[in-house]
Amino acid sequence: MALTESAPTAIARIYAQSLLDLAEKDGGRERVESTLGELESILELARSNRSFSEFLSSRVIATDQRGKSLEKIFAGNAQPTTLRFLQILNRKGRLGHLGEIAAAYDDAVQAKYGRVEIDVYTAEPLDAAARDSMRARLSSKLAKDVVVHAYTEPSMIGGIKFQIGDQLIDASIETRLRQMRDQIERDGAARLRGRYGSMIEGN
């Protein structure tokens, strides 16, 4: 059984908040954010390595046996905070839900420190100056510390798209053209209905 990648549940958010409190106690904001980085690295490994994913989520492996393996794998390779949390999830039978717990933890970190991550899509690559300028404008607009992840989408005619969590703000040229076409079609149909309506009433 592979790790679940579903949206965070209420239980996942409880575990995430517990980890946030633990990490902050262990080393403040620096530990909180480095723990997030380690969780993301572990998940990336699980996505690319099915055997590792099954090791984390399998119900066949005994808890004690997996706990010893976690110690061998991560002791010295991960922060004590991260390893301790993985052991807690192992004992509670929640390691298979690490993906949604990590997503909830990411949300909690962003909410606590006023940080928001935004994916930006453009037809041409953004240079460092353009990316910094965009980050500054977005940070001012949202009153948050914005982290910009820039992506190139060659299929775009032009314009820009922003992805903020589950929300997509599409200001690309093809989207504007499609909206214009749809508006013309709707207005045209409305005018046609109105014309026929007038003819019928006239009769």
N, C-alpha and C positions, 0 to 999 in steps of 0.2 A: 504493500500500500504506500503510495507516494504522499508527500506532504500536501495538506490542503492549502489552496490559494484563494479562499473565499474572503468576502468583506469581513472586517472585524465584528465579532459578536460582543455582547455585553460582558461575557466572561473574559474574552480576549482583552478587553479594555481594562478590566480589573487587574489582570496579570501585568499588563503594560504599565499601569500606574504604580503597581508594586515595584516593578523593575526601575521605573523612573525615580522613585523614592530611594531605592537601594543604591542606584548609581550616583545620585546626588549626594547621598550621605558618604559614599566612598571617595568621591573626588570632585564634587561640584559639577558645573556645566561641562567642563572638559571631559570628565568621565562619562557624563550622560551622552554626549555626542560621539565619543569614541566607542561606546557600547553600541550605539546605533550602527556605526560603521562596521563593527564586528558582526552584528546580527545580519546585516546585508551581505557581508562576505560569506557567511555560513549558508545563507539561503541561495546565493549564487552558486555555491559549490553543490548544494543539494539539487538545484535545477539542472546542472550540467552532468551530475553523476548520480544515476538512478540507484546504484548500490548504496551510496551514502544517504540518499533520500529515504530508502527503505529501511536502512539501519535506524534512522531517527524515528520513523513512524510505525515500524513493525510492532504488532501486538504479540508476535511469537517470541521475540527476544525478551528474556527475563530482565526485570528492572535492575537488579543488582549487577547482572552481567553488562548491561548497557551503561550503567553508571561507571563501572571500572573502565570501559572502553572510552567513555567521554573524558575521563581523567587522563588517560594515556594520550588521547588525540589533542586535547586542548590545554593541558597543564603546560605552562611555559610558552604557549602559542596564542593564548587569549588572556585577557584581563581576568583576574579572580572574580570580578563582578559578573562577567559573562558566563564563566564556567559555573559559578554558583547558581545562576539563574537556570542554566540548562539542566543542572542536576535537580533543581526544584521541579521543573517541568517533567523531567523523567519520572520522578517519584509520584507525581500527580497524574501521570498518564497523559500529559498534554504536549509532548514533543511533536506529535504529528500535526499540531495546530500552530507550529512556530511561525508560519507565514503570516497568518492573520494577527497573531500576537505582535509580531514585528511591525506590521502595518499600523496597528493601534498604537504602538510605542512611538512610531514616527509621527503620528498625528499628535500625540501627547507632547512630544518634544517641541514640535512646531508651535503648538498652542501656548506652551509655557514660556518660550523665548521669543514669541512674536515673529517667528520665521515662517515663510511660506515658499515652497518650491514651485516654480512655474516652468513648464516645458514650452519652448518657443519654436515654431516651425516657420521657416522662410524658404523661398525658392533658391536663393543663393546663400552661401555660408556667411555668417556674421563675423566680422573681424573683432578683435579684442576691444577696440574703442567703441564700436557700435553696441557690443554686448554690455559693456560697462555703463554706457549712456542709457541703454534700455533698463538695466537693473536699477539705476538711480531714479529714473522716472517712475518705474513701477513701485519702488520702495516709498517714494514720496506720495504716490497716488493711494497706495494701500495702507500707508503708515505701518509698514512691517519691514523686517529684514528679508529681502527677497533674494532667493538663490535661483539664478537663471540657468536652465539646461537648454542649450541651443541645438536644434536639429535642422538638417536640410531635407526638404521634400521637393525633388526636382519636378514632380508632376504639377506643382503649383504654378499658375501663370504669374502670380505676383501677390503682393499683400503679405499678411501675416496671420498666424493662428496661435492662440494661447491655450494651453491645457493647465487648469488649476484644479487638481484633484479629479473629481468626476465631471467638472464643468469645462466645456469646450467653447471658447470665444473665437469664432471664425470670421476674420476680416479679410480673407483672401479674395482676390479679384474674381475667381470663378464662382465663389459663393455669392458675391454681389450681383454678378451677371445672371446667375440662376434665380435670385430673388427678383431681379428686374423682369426676367422672362415670365416668372410665375405671376407677378403683379399685373403685367400686360395681359396675360391670358385670363386672369380673374376679371380684370376691368373690362376686357373685350367681351367676355361672356355675359357680364352684368349689363353692358350696353345693349347687347343683342337681345337679352331677355326683356329689357325695358322697351326696345323698339317694337318687338312683337306684342308686348302687353298693350302698348299704345294703339297698335293696329286693331287688336281685338276689341278694346274698349270703344274705338271709333266706329266699329261695325255695330 
